[in-house]
C-alpha cells in the first residue's frame, strides 16, 4: 500500500514538472495557452503584464485560482482525490516559479505542438493513476454530478472562453494556435488514458459482496450483480456490472486488487449512459 501511494505521489509530481516545462519552455513565450485553469492563469498573467503593467507569475495565479476550488472539492468530490490535486497544484506552481521562462524556438507552430504534447503527457499520467491537475477537473466533476452531464462539456466551455479571449487580447493567430495546442494535448491524453468520460467495468469474481461493500464505501455508483459460471472450472461466480467515470478507474482497480486479486475485469469505453447513473 505504501509503495502504491508513493508511486502515485511521484507520478503526480512528475506531471506537475512536465506541465511547468510545457508552459515555461514553449507556451508562455509564444502567447499560446494551455487548457483549463492553467491556461486561464497563463492568460491572466499575460493580460496583467501587457495591459495593466502589473507583473505576476502564472504559478502564483494558478495557485490562487485553485484555492477555493480545492476547498470545495475536499467536501464535494472526495478527500483522497483532492489531496493529490493539492499536491499537483502546489508543485506545478512551485516549478513554474523555479524554472525560468526560456524560448527554445521562435516558431509558434513548434511551441504550440510541443507544448501541447508535454502538457498532454502531464495530464494523462495524472489521470491514469487516479489523480488530477486540480482546477477545472474538480469543477467539472462537481457540475457533472449535479446534473449528470458529460464532464467534457465543461472543459469545452472553459477552453472556448480561453480561445476567444486569446483572440481578443492578442492576435487572432494566437487563438488559432491555442486551438492547436488544445487539440494536440487532448489527443495525447486520449492515447495515455481514455477519451471517454465514463467507462463500463464488468468484474467476474467469487467475492461479489465484499467488492460491492468496498466499492460503495469509495464511490456513489449503482452496481448490477448477475450469476455467472466458469466455463472451464464450472465454478459458480458473480458478474458485477457498473459504470464509473475515468477519474474513478484507478480507485476501482485498487479495490479489486485488494479484495479479489484473482477477479477477471473487463473495462469498456462507454459512449453514453441513460437512466440512473449513480446510487442515491
C-alpha positions, -999 to +999 in steps of 0.1 A: +000+000+000+028+024+009+047+017-023+015+022-043+008+056-027+044+066-030+043+058-067+012+078-071+027+109-055+059+106-076+038+104-108+018+135-097+050+155-091+064+143-124+032+155-141+035+189-124+071+192-136+061+184-172+032+209-170+056+236-159+081+227-186+054+229-213+045+264-201+078+280-194+097+265-223+070+266-250+036+282-244+042+313-223+069+328-246+047+322-276+015+336-261-001+302-268-024+290-240-030+257-222-063+243-212-084+247-181-072+267-151-036+266-163-045+284-195-067+308-175-038+316-152-014+320-181-038+343-200-044+364-168-007+368-162-002+380-198-031+405-196-019+419-162+017+423-175+009+436-210-022+458-204-021+468-167+017+468-161+013+445-131+038+416-132+025+385-115+036+350-124+015+322-139+024+300-109+010+324-083-022+329-102-026+292-107-023+286-070-048+315-062-074+302-087-072+267-073-075+275-036-114+280-035-118+251-059-097+227-038-117+237-007-150+229-024-135+197-039-125+185-004-162+183+006-179+176-027-156+153-046-136+134-020-106+139+002-083+114-015-088+128-050-085+164-037-052+156-017-035+145-049-049+176-067-034+198-040+000+181-044-003+186-082-013+223-080+014+231-053+043+215-073+031+230-106+031+264-090+065+258-074+081+245-106+067+275-126+084+298-101+117+278-101+121+270-139+130+301-159+108+311-189+130+303-219+121+305-256+136+273-271+122+283-305+108+313-322+085+292-343+050+295-329+039+262-345+067+242-328+058+259-295+021+251-298+027+214-308+055+205-283+038+225-255+006+206-262+023+172-263+041+177-230+010+192-213-010+162-226+016+137-211+014+156-178-024+154-175-026+119-190-001+105-164-020+121-136-054+108-147-040+073-153-031+069-116-064+084-104-052+119-097-059+152-114-042+185-121-068+203-100-088+233-112-112+225-140-110+188-133-127+193-099-151+220-111-162+197-140-167+167-117-188+187-093-210+202-120-213+168-137-225+152-105-252+179-101-268+174-135-251+142-148-239+159-180-206+148-196-175+163-179-161+171-214-189+197-219-174+219-191-139+216-204-151+226-238-168+257-224-138+267-204-114+262-232-137+281-257-136+311-233-097+310-232-095+307-270-119+337-276-101+359-251-067+350-266-080+362-299-095+394-284-064+405-263-038+393-288-037+384-324-064+360-338-034+338-348-028+332-311-063+319-307-058+295-336-025+282-322-042+278-288-068+256-305-039+235-320-023+231-286-056+221-270-062+195-298-027+180-295-029+178-257-063+162-259-051+136-284-021+128-262-044+124-231-066+100-251-036+079-260-023+077-224-056+074-206-090+072-221-110+095-243-143+087-227-156+104-195-173+072-185-163+035-187-181+003-180-165-023-157-175-060-158-160-079-130-162-117-127-155-126-090-160-150-062-162-121-037-191-100-051-204-090-017-171-079-003-163-060-035-197-043-035-193-030+000-157-018-007-168+000-039-198+017-022-175+030+006-154+047-021-178+058-048-215+065-053-223+042-081-250+016-089-239-020-093-258-048-110-248-083-099-255-113-121-249-150-116-221-165-137-204-199-142-168-205-152-167-224-185-136-244-176-138-248-138-177-249-137-173-228-105-203-206-095-193-169-096-209-135-100-206-108-127-206-073-113-216-046-138-211-009-131-204+024-149-178+048-135-161+080-145-125+078-158-113+096-126-126+066-105-108+039-126-076+039-106-096+036-073-117+007-087-085-012-099-070-007-064-102-020-047-103-051-069-066-058-063-071-056-025-103-076-022-100-102-050-068-101-070-079-132-089-110-114-103-113-110-140-121-074-150-130-060-184-131-022-189-151-010-219-153+026-232-188+040-227-202+065-252-234+073-233-254+065-203-292+067-199-313+063-167-298+063-132-260+066-133-253+069-096-266+053-064-286+077-042 
